[in-house]
């Protein structure tokens, strides 16, 4: 009996061969032009990132964002916004891995679960700098070639369009409620 006569076939396909997720909190220090009296607001914008597989079991996500701090100075008589670019590098271990994948031409997909977000912004004790507590979270997936085994139907029926009865009978058609969608749109 040859290999093709057996009940299973191996199929080579692209699939998710690795997954990882990481939540990170860190503190960034911002240096305003003037000595701040109070913090009026903080927001993070212009988030950019890219990901690559650095080892068999780790994805590196490198990115940057702008931290904008609106603060008062000169005994709360004047205000200013300071903006600083912050760069980061997160190492995300793959918690799920297909150790039997084949090939080395893998694609990495990084999805932001939580955009960089300001948790707290405060004046550092000496009063000349501002500390910003930031959180972010990523989900990464590695796509690559792998083998799957499928059981072959020994009878091997091949279906045609005529084998599927998709027609609606007159009785079924008469039972349709023409106002079905209108009733639900009012709710």
ROSE-4610 file (N, C-alpha, C; in Angstrom, 1 decimal, always signed):
// ROSE-4610
residu = [X/X/X/X/X/X/X/X/X/X/X/X/X/X/X/X/X/X/X/X/X/X/X/X/X/X/X/X/X/X/X/X/X/X/X/X/X/X/X/X/X/X/X/X/X/X/X/X/X/X/X/X/X/X/X/X/X/X/X/X/X/X/X/X/X/X/X/X/X/X/X/X/X/X/X/X/X/X/X/X/X/X/X/X/X/X/X/X/X/X/X/X/X/X/X/X/X/X/X/X/X/X/X/X/X/X/X/X/X/X/X/X/X/X/X/X/X/X/X/X/X/X/X/X/X/X/X/X/X/X/X/X/X/X/X/X/X/X/X/X/X/X/X/X/X/X/X/X/X/X/X/X/X/X/X/X/X/X/X/X/X/X/X/X/X/X/X/X/X/X/X/X/X/X/X/X/X/X/X/X/X/X/X/X/X/X/X/X/X/X/X/X/X/X/X/X/X/X/X/X/X/X/X/X/X/X/X/X/X/X/X/X/X/X/X/X/X/X/X/X/X/X/X/X/X/X/X/X/X/X/X/X/X/X/X/X/X/X/X/X/X/X/X/X/X/X/X/X/X/X/X/X/X/X/X/X/X/X/X/X/X/X/X/X/X/X/X/X/X/X/X/X/X/X/X/X/X/X/X/X/X/X/X/X/X/X/X/X/X/X/X/X/X/X/X/X/X/X/X/X/X/X/X/X/X/X/X/X/X/X/X/X/X/X/X/X/X/X/X/X/X/X/X/X/X/X/X/X/X/X/X/X/X/X/X/X/X/X/X/X/X/X/X/X/X/X/X/X/X/X/X/X/X/X/X/X/X/X/X/X/X/X/X/X/X/X/X/X/X/X/X/X/X/X/X/X/X/X/X/X/X/X/X/X/X/X/X/X/X/X/X/X/X/X/X/X/X/X/X/X/X/X/X/X/X/X/X/X/X/X/X/X/X/X/X/X/X/X/X/X/X/X/X/X/X/X/X/X/X/X/X/X/X/X/X/X/X/X/X/X/X/X/X/X/X/X/X/X/X/X/X/X/X/X/X/X/X/X/X/X/X/X/X/X/X/X/X/X/X/X/X/X/X/X/X/X/X/X/X/X/X/X/X/X/X/X/X/X/X/X/X/X/X/X/X/X/X/X/X/X/X/X/X/X/X/X/X/X/X/X/X/X/X/X/X/X/X/X/X/X/X/X/X/X/X/X/X/X/X/X/X/X/X/X/X/X/X/X/X/X/X/X/X/X/X/X/X/X/X/X/X/X/X/X/X/X/X/X/X/X/X]
num = [1/1/1/2/2/2/3/3/3/4/4/4/5/5/5/6/6/6/7/7/7/8/8/8/9/9/9/10/10/10/11/11/11/12/12/12/13/13/13/14/14/14/15/15/15/16/16/16/17/17/17/18/18/18/19/19/19/20/20/20/21/21/21/22/22/22/23/23/23/24/24/24/25/25/25/26/26/26/27/27/27/28/28/28/29/29/29/30/30/30/31/31/31/32/32/32/33/33/33/34/34/34/35/35/35/36/36/36/37/37/37/38/38/38/39/39/39/40/40/40/41/41/41/42/42/42/43/43/43/44/44/44/45/45/45/46/46/46/47/47/47/48/48/48/49/49/49/50/50/50/51/51/51/52/52/52/53/53/53/54/54/54/55/55/55/56/56/56/57/57/57/58/58/58/59/59/59/60/60/60/61/61/61/62/62/62/63/63/63/64/64/64/65/65/65/66/66/66/67/67/67/68/68/68/69/69/69/70/70/70/71/71/71/72/72/72/73/73/73/74/74/74/75/75/75/76/76/76/77/77/77/78/78/78/79/79/79/80/80/80/81/81/81/82/82/82/83/83/83/84/84/84/85/85/85/86/86/86/87/87/87/88/88/88/89/89/89/90/90/90/91/91/91/92/92/92/93/93/93/94/94/94/95/95/95/96/96/96/97/97/97/98/98/98/99/99/99/100/100/100/101/101/101/102/102/102/103/103/103/104/104/104/105/105/105/106/106/106/107/107/107/108/108/108/109/109/109/110/110/110/111/111/111/112/112/112/113/113/113/114/114/114/115/115/115/116/116/116/117/117/117/118/118/118/119/119/119/120/120/120/121/121/121/122/122/122/123/123/123/124/124/124/125/125/125/126/126/126/127/127/127/128/128/128/129/129/129/130/130/130/131/131/131/132/132/132/133/133/133/134/134/134/135/135/135/136/136/136/137/137/137/138/138/138/139/139/139/140/140/140/141/141/141/142/142/142/143/143/143/144/144/144/145/145/145/146/146/146/147/147/147/148/148/148/149/149/149/150/150/150/151/151/151/152/152/152/153/153/153/154/154/154/155/155/155/156/156/156/157/157/157/158/158/158/159/159/159/160/160/160/161/161/161/162/162/162/163/163/163/164/164/164/165/165/165/166/166/166/167/167/167/168/168/168/169/169/169/170/170/170/171/171/171/172/172/172/173/173/173/174/174/174/175/175/175/176/176/176/177/177/177/178/178/178/179/179/179/180/180/180/181/181/181/182/182/182/183/183/183/184/184/184/185/185/185/186/186/186/187/187/187]
x = [+0.8/+0.0/+0.9/+0.6/+1.4/+0.9/+1.7/+1.4/+0.1/-0.2/-1.5/-2.7/-2.5/-3.7/-4.0/-3.2/-3.5/-4.7/-5.2/-6.4/-6.1/-4.8/-4.4/-3.6/-3.7/-2.8/-2.2/-1.0/-0.3/-0.5/-0.9/-1.1/-0.2/+0.6/+1.4/+0.6/+0.5/-0.3/+0.4/-0.1/+0.3/-0.6/-0.1/-0.9/-0.2/-0.9/-0.3/+0.6/+1.9/+2.8/+3.4/+3.0/+3.4/+2.6/+2.4/+1.6/+2.2/+2.1/+2.5/+1.8/+1.8/+1.1/+1.9/+1.9/+2.7/+2.0/+1.8/+1.3/+2.5/+2.7/+3.9/+3.5/+4.1/+3.9/+5.3/+5.5/+6.9/+6.7/+7.7/+7.7/+8.7/+8.1/+9.0/+9.2/+10.3/+10.6/+10.7/+10.0/+9.9/+10.5/+11.3/+12.0/+11.4/+10.5/+9.9/+10.9/+10.5/+11.4/+11.4/+10.3/+10.1/+9.9/+10.1/+9.8/+8.3/+7.7/+6.2/+5.7/+4.5/+3.8/+2.7/+2.1/+1.0/+0.9/+0.3/+0.1/-1.4/-1.6/-3.0/-3.5/-2.7/-3.1/-1.9/-2.2/-1.1/-1.8/-1.3/-1.8/-0.7/-0.9/+0.1/-0.5/+0.3/-0.1/+1.0/+0.7/+1.6/+2.4/+1.6/+2.2/+2.6/+3.8/+4.3/+5.1/+5.0/+5.8/+6.0/+7.0/+7.1/+7.7/+7.4/+7.8/+8.6/+9.5/+10.2/+10.6/+10.7/+11.1/+12.6/+13.1/+14.5/+15.1/+14.4/+14.9/+13.7/+13.9/+12.8/+11.6/+11.8/+10.6/+10.4/+10.9/+10.7/+10.5/+9.5/+9.2/+9.6/+10.4/+10.8/+9.9/+9.2/+8.4/+9.1/+9.5/+10.2/+9.2/+9.1/+8.2/+8.5/+7.6/+7.8/+6.5/+6.4/+5.2/+5.6/+4.7/+5.0/+4.2/+4.9/+4.2/+4.1/+2.8/+2.5/+2.0/+2.7/+2.3/+2.0/+0.8/+0.3/+0.5/+1.3/+1.6/+1.5/+1.3/+1.4/+2.7/+3.2/+4.5/+4.3/+5.4/+5.4/+4.3/+4.2/+3.1/+1.7/+1.6/+0.3/-0.3/+0.6/+0.2/+0.3/+1.1/+1.4/+1.3/+1.0/+0.9/+1.8/+2.1/+2.9/+2.7/+2.9/+2.8/+4.2/+4.7/+6.0/+5.7/+6.5/+6.3/+7.6/+7.7/+8.9/+8.6/+9.5/+9.4/+10.0/+9.3/+9.8/+9.9/+11.0/+11.2/+11.2/+10.8/+10.7/+11.1/+11.4/+11.7/+11.2/+10.1/+9.5/+9.9/+10.4/+10.6/+9.4/+8.8/+7.5/+7.8/+7.9/+8.1/+6.8/+7.0/+5.9/+5.5/+4.3/+3.8/+3.2/+2.8/+2.3/+3.2/+3.8/+4.7/+4.4/+4.5/+4.4/+5.9/+6.4/+7.8/+8.1/+7.1/+7.3/+7.0/+7.0/+6.8/+8.0/+7.7/+8.8/+9.1/+10.2/+10.6/+11.0/+11.6/+12.1/+11.6/+10.7/+10.2/+8.9/+9.0/+7.9/+7.5/+6.2/+5.6/+5.2/+5.5/+5.1/+4.1/+3.0/+1.9/+1.8/+1.9/+1.7/+0.4/-0.4/-1.7/-1.6/-2.0/-2.1/-3.4/-3.2/-4.4/-4.7/-3.7/-3.8/-2.8/-3.3/-2.4/-1.7/-0.5/+0.2/-0.7/-0.9/-1.9/-1.3/-1.5/-1.0/-1.9/-1.3/-2.0/-1.9/-0.7/-0.6/+0.6/+0.4/+1.4/+1.6/+2.9/+3.1/+4.5/+4.6/+5.9/+6.8/+8.1/+9.1/+9.4/+9.8/+10.0/+10.9/+11.9/+12.7/+12.1/+11.0/+10.2/+10.6/+11.7/+12.1/+11.7/+11.3/+10.9/+9.5/+9.0/+7.6/+7.8/+7.1/+7.2/+5.8/+5.8/+4.6/+4.6/+3.6/+3.4/+2.5/+3.1/+2.5/+2.2/+1.1/+0.8/+0.6/+0.9/+0.7/+0.6/+0.0/-0.1/-0.2/+0.5/+0.6/+0.2/-0.3/-0.5/+0.3/+1.1/+1.9/+1.6/+1.6/+1.4/+2.5/+3.0/+4.0/+3.3/+3.3/+2.7/+3.8/+3.6/+4.6/+4.0/+4.9/+4.4/+4.5/+3.4/+3.4/+2.6/+2.7/+2.0/+0.8/-0.3/-1.4/-1.8/-2.3/-2.7/-4.3/-4.8/-6.3/-6.7/-7.8/-8.3/-9.0/-8.7/-9.3/-10.6/-11.7/-12.9/-12.7/-12.7/-12.4/-13.4/-14.6/-15.6/-15.4/-14.9/-14.5/-15.5/-16.7/-17.8/-17.4/-17.6/-17.4/-18.8/-19.1/-20.4/-20.4/-21.6/-21.9/-23.0/-23.2/-24.3/-25.6/-25.9/-27.2/-27.4/-26.3/-26.4/-27.0/-26.9/-27.3/-28.7/-29.7/-31.1/-31.2/-31.0/-31.0/-32.3/-33.2/-34.5/-35.4/-36.2/-37.2/-38.6/-39.3/-40.6/-41.6/-42.7/-43.8/-44.3/-44.4/-44.9/-43.9/-42.6/-41.6/-41.7/-41.8/-41.9/-43.1/-44.2/-45.5/-45.3/-44.5/-44.3/-43.4/-42.7/-41.8/-42.6/-42.1/-42.7/-42.1/-42.8/-42.1/-41.8/-42.4/-42.2/-41.2/-40.5/-39.5/-38.5/-37.8/-36.8/-37.4/-38.6/-39.2/-39.5/-40.0/-40.3/-39.1/-37.9/-36.7/-36.1/-36.3/-35.6/-36.2/-37.5/-38.2/-37.7/-37.2/-36.8/-35.6]
y = [-1.2/+0.0/+1.2/+2.2/+3.4/+4.4/+5.5/+6.6/+7.2/+7.4/+8.0/+7.2/+5.9/+5.0/+5.1/+5.7/+5.8/+6.7/+6.7/+7.5/+8.9/+9.3/+10.7/+11.4/+12.7/+13.5/+14.6/+14.9/+16.1/+17.3/+18.4/+19.6/+20.7/+21.3/+22.4/+23.7/+24.5/+25.7/+26.8/+28.0/+29.1/+29.2/+29.4/+29.4/+30.2/+30.5/+31.2/+30.1/+30.3/+29.4/+29.9/+31.1/+31.6/+32.8/+32.9/+34.0/+34.5/+35.8/+36.3/+37.6/+38.0/+39.2/+39.8/+41.1/+41.8/+43.1/+43.3/+44.5/+45.2/+46.5/+47.2/+48.5/+48.8/+50.1/+50.6/+51.9/+52.5/+54.0/+54.6/+56.0/+56.8/+57.8/+58.7/+60.0/+60.6/+61.9/+62.9/+64.0/+65.1/+66.3/+67.1/+68.3/+69.5/+70.2/+71.4/+72.6/+73.6/+74.8/+75.6/+75.7/+76.4/+75.5/+76.0/+75.1/+75.1/+73.9/+73.8/+74.1/+74.8/+75.0/+73.9/+73.6/+72.5/+71.9/+70.7/+70.0/+70.2/+70.6/+70.9/+69.8/+69.0/+67.9/+67.2/+66.0/+65.2/+64.2/+64.1/+63.2/+62.7/+61.5/+60.8/+60.7/+61.1/+61.1/+60.5/+60.3/+60.0/+58.6/+57.6/+56.3/+55.6/+55.2/+54.4/+53.2/+52.1/+50.9/+50.0/+49.1/+48.0/+46.8/+45.6/+44.4/+43.4/+42.7/+41.6/+40.5/+39.3/+38.1/+38.2/+38.2/+38.4/+37.0/+36.2/+34.8/+33.9/+32.6/+31.7/+31.9/+32.4/+32.5/+33.9/+35.0/+36.4/+37.3/+38.2/+39.2/+40.6/+41.4/+42.7/+43.7/+44.6/+45.7/+47.0/+47.7/+49.0/+50.1/+51.1/+52.2/+53.5/+54.5/+55.8/+56.5/+57.5/+58.3/+59.7/+60.7/+62.0/+62.2/+62.6/+62.9/+64.4/+64.9/+66.3/+66.6/+67.5/+67.9/+69.4/+69.7/+71.1/+71.4/+72.5/+72.8/+74.3/+74.7/+76.1/+76.3/+77.6/+78.0/+79.4/+79.9/+81.3/+81.5/+80.6/+80.7/+80.6/+79.7/+79.5/+80.7/+81.6/+82.7/+82.6/+81.6/+81.3/+79.8/+79.5/+78.0/+77.8/+76.5/+76.1/+74.6/+74.2/+72.7/+72.3/+71.3/+70.7/+69.4/+69.1/+67.8/+67.2/+65.9/+65.1/+63.8/+63.4/+62.1/+61.0/+59.9/+58.8/+57.6/+56.9/+55.6/+54.5/+53.3/+52.1/+50.9/+49.8/+48.5/+47.5/+46.7/+45.7/+44.3/+43.4/+42.1/+41.2/+40.6/+39.9/+38.4/+37.6/+36.2/+35.5/+34.5/+33.7/+32.7/+32.8/+31.8/+30.6/+30.7/+29.6/+29.5/+28.3/+28.1/+26.8/+26.7/+25.5/+25.1/+24.1/+23.8/+23.0/+22.5/+21.7/+22.5/+23.9/+24.6/+24.4/+24.7/+24.6/+25.9/+26.0/+27.3/+28.3/+29.4/+30.5/+31.9/+31.9/+33.1/+33.4/+33.9/+34.1/+35.6/+35.8/+37.2/+37.4/+38.7/+39.0/+40.1/+39.9/+40.8/+41.3/+42.6/+43.2/+44.0/+43.7/+44.4/+45.1/+46.4/+47.2/+46.8/+46.3/+46.0/+47.3/+48.0/+49.2/+50.2/+51.3/+52.3/+52.9/+53.5/+54.1/+55.2/+55.1/+55.9/+56.5/+57.7/+58.3/+57.9/+57.3/+56.9/+58.0/+58.6/+59.7/+60.6/+61.9/+62.9/+63.8/+63.9/+64.7/+65.3/+66.3/+67.1/+66.3/+66.1/+65.3/+66.2/+65.5/+66.2/+67.4/+67.5/+68.7/+69.8/+69.5/+70.5/+71.0/+70.5/+70.9/+70.0/+68.8/+67.8/+67.2/+66.6/+66.0/+64.5/+63.7/+62.2/+61.8/+61.0/+60.5/+59.0/+58.4/+57.0/+56.5/+55.6/+55.2/+53.7/+53.3/+51.9/+51.6/+50.4/+49.9/+48.4/+47.8/+46.4/+46.0/+44.9/+44.4/+42.9/+42.5/+41.0/+40.8/+39.8/+39.5/+38.1/+38.0/+36.7/+36.5/+35.2/+34.9/+33.9/+34.3/+33.5/+32.8/+31.5/+30.7/+29.4/+28.7/+27.5/+26.3/+25.5/+24.3/+23.2/+22.0/+20.9/+20.5/+20.2/+19.6/+18.3/+17.4/+16.1/+16.1/+15.6/+15.5/+14.1/+13.6/+12.3/+12.4/+11.4/+11.3/+10.5/+10.9/+10.2/+9.0/+7.8/+6.7/+6.6/+7.1/+7.0/+8.2/+9.3/+10.4/+11.0/+11.3/+11.9/+13.3/+13.6/+15.0/+15.6/+16.7/+17.3/+18.3/+18.3/+19.3/+20.3/+21.3/+22.3/+21.6/+20.6/+19.9/+19.1/+18.8/+18.0/+18.8/+20.1/+21.0/+21.5/+21.2/+21.7/+23.1/+24.1/+25.5/+26.2/+25.5/+26.2/+26.3/+27.4/+27.6/+27.2/+26.4/+25.9/+27.0/+26.9/+27.9/+28.0/+26.9/+26.9/+27.7/+27.5/+28.2/+29.7/+30.0/+31.4/+32.1/+31.4/+32.0/+32.3/+31.5/+31.7/+32.9/+33.5/+34.6/+35.8/+36.5/+37.7/+38.9/+39.6/+40.7/+41.9/+42.0/+43.1/+42.8/+41.7/+41.2/+42.3/+42.8/+43.8/+45.1/+45.5/+46.8/+46.7/+45.5/+45.4/+45.6/+45.1/+45.2/+46.5/+47.3/+48.6/+49.6/+49.4/+50.3/+50.1/+48.9/+48.7/+49.4]
z = [+0.0/+0.0/+0.0/-0.9/-1.0/+0.0/+0.2/+1.1/+0.7/-0.6/-1.0/-0.7/-0.5/-0.2/+1.3/+2.1/+3.6/+3.9/+5.1/+5.4/+5.8/+5.9/+6.3/+5.2/+5.1/+4.2/+5.1/+4.7/+5.3/+4.4/+4.9/+4.1/+4.7/+3.9/+4.3/+4.1/+5.2/+5.1/+6.0/+5.8/+6.7/+7.9/+9.1/+10.3/+11.3/+12.4/+13.6/+14.3/+14.3/+14.9/+16.2/+16.6/+17.9/+18.3/+19.6/+20.2/+21.5/+21.7/+23.0/+23.3/+24.6/+25.0/+26.2/+26.2/+27.3/+27.6/+28.9/+29.5/+30.2/+30.0/+30.5/+31.1/+32.3/+32.9/+33.1/+32.8/+33.0/+33.3/+33.8/+34.2/+33.3/+32.6/+31.7/+32.5/+32.4/+33.0/+31.9/+32.1/+31.1/+31.8/+30.9/+31.4/+30.8/+31.5/+31.0/+31.0/+30.2/+30.1/+31.5/+32.1/+33.4/+34.5/+35.7/+36.9/+37.1/+37.0/+37.1/+38.5/+38.5/+39.8/+40.0/+38.8/+38.9/+37.5/+37.5/+36.2/+35.9/+34.6/+34.2/+33.3/+32.7/+31.8/+31.2/+30.8/+30.1/+29.1/+27.9/+27.0/+26.1/+25.5/+24.7/+23.3/+22.3/+20.9/+20.0/+18.7/+17.7/+18.0/+18.4/+18.7/+17.4/+17.3/+16.1/+16.6/+15.9/+16.4/+15.2/+15.4/+14.4/+15.2/+14.7/+15.4/+14.5/+15.2/+14.5/+15.4/+14.8/+15.6/+15.8/+17.1/+17.3/+17.7/+18.3/+18.6/+18.2/+18.4/+18.1/+18.9/+20.1/+21.1/+21.6/+20.9/+21.4/+20.2/+20.4/+19.4/+20.1/+19.3/+19.8/+19.2/+20.0/+19.5/+19.9/+18.9/+19.1/+18.6/+19.5/+19.1/+19.8/+19.5/+20.1/+20.2/+21.0/+21.2/+21.7/+21.6/+22.1/+23.4/+24.4/+25.7/+25.8/+25.9/+26.0/+27.4/+28.1/+29.4/+29.4/+29.9/+30.0/+31.5/+31.8/+33.1/+33.4/+34.6/+35.0/+35.7/+35.5/+36.2/+36.6/+37.3/+37.8/+38.7/+39.8/+40.8/+40.1/+39.2/+38.5/+37.8/+37.3/+36.5/+35.0/+34.6/+33.2/+32.9/+31.6/+31.3/+30.0/+29.9/+28.7/+28.5/+27.3/+27.0/+26.5/+27.2/+26.8/+26.1/+25.0/+24.3/+24.1/+24.5/+24.4/+23.7/+22.8/+22.1/+23.0/+23.3/+24.1/+23.2/+23.3/+22.6/+23.5/+23.1/+23.9/+23.1/+23.8/+23.2/+24.1/+23.7/+24.6/+24.0/+24.8/+24.5/+24.9/+23.9/+24.2/+24.0/+25.1/+24.9/+24.3/+23.4/+22.9/+23.9/+24.4/+25.3/+24.6/+23.4/+22.6/+21.4/+21.1/+20.0/+19.3/+18.0/+17.3/+17.0/+17.7/+17.6/+16.3/+15.6/+14.4/+13.2/+13.2/+12.0/+11.1/+9.8/+8.8/+8.2/+7.6/+6.9/+7.9/+7.4/+8.2/+7.8/+6.8/+6.3/+7.0/+8.3/+9.2/+9.1/+9.3/+9.3/+10.8/+11.3/+12.6/+12.6/+13.3/+13.4/+14.9/+15.1/+16.5/+16.5/+17.5/+17.7/+19.0/+19.0/+20.2/+21.0/+22.2/+23.0/+23.8/+24.3/+25.0/+24.5/+23.8/+23.3/+24.5/+24.3/+25.4/+26.0/+27.3/+28.0/+29.3/+29.7/+30.9/+32.1/+33.0/+34.3/+35.3/+35.4/+36.4/+35.9/+36.2/+35.8/+37.1/+37.5/+38.8/+38.7/+39.5/+39.6/+40.5/+40.1/+40.9/+42.1/+43.2/+44.5/+44.4/+43.6/+43.5/+42.7/+42.0/+41.4/+40.0/+39.4/+38.1/+36.9/+37.3/+36.2/+36.5/+35.5/+35.6/+35.3/+36.2/+35.9/+35.4/+34.3/+33.7/+33.7/+34.4/+34.5/+33.3/+32.5/+31.2/+31.2/+30.6/+30.4/+28.9/+28.5/+27.1/+27.1/+26.1/+26.0/+24.5/+24.2/+22.9/+22.9/+21.7/+21.4/+20.1/+20.1/+18.9/+18.4/+17.1/+16.5/+15.4/+15.3/+14.3/+13.4/+12.1/+11.0/+10.2/+10.1/+9.3/+8.7/+8.0/+7.4/+8.4/+8.4/+9.3/+8.5/+9.1/+8.5/+9.3/+8.7/+9.4/+8.7/+9.5/+9.0/+9.0/+7.9/+7.8/+7.4/+7.9/+7.6/+6.3/+5.4/+4.1/+4.2/+3.6/+3.5/+2.5/+2.9/+1.9/+0.8/+1.0/+0.0/-1.0/-0.5/-1.3/-2.2/-1.6/-2.4/-2.8/-4.1/-4.6/-4.8/-4.2/-4.3/-5.4/-6.0/-7.1/-6.6/-7.3/-6.9/-6.8/-7.6/-7.6/-6.4/-5.7/-4.4/-3.3/-3.3/-2.2/-2.6/-1.8/-2.0/-1.3/-2.0/-1.4/-1.8/-2.5/-2.9/-1.8/-1.8/-0.8/-1.4/-0.6/-1.1/-1.0/-1.7/-1.6/-0.1/+0.6/+2.0/+2.9/+2.7/+3.5/+3.1/+1.8/+1.4/+2.0/+2.1/+2.6/+4.1/+4.8/+6.3/+6.6/+5.6/+5.9/+6.3/+7.4/+7.8/+7.1/+6.2/+5.5/+6.4/+7.5/+8.4/+9.5/+9.4/+10.4/+10.7/+9.7/+10.0/+10.5/+10.0/+10.5/+12.0/+12.5/+13.9/+14.8/+14.3/+15.2/+15.1/+14.0/+13.9/+14.9/+15.3/+16.2/+17.6/+18.0/+19.4/+19.8]
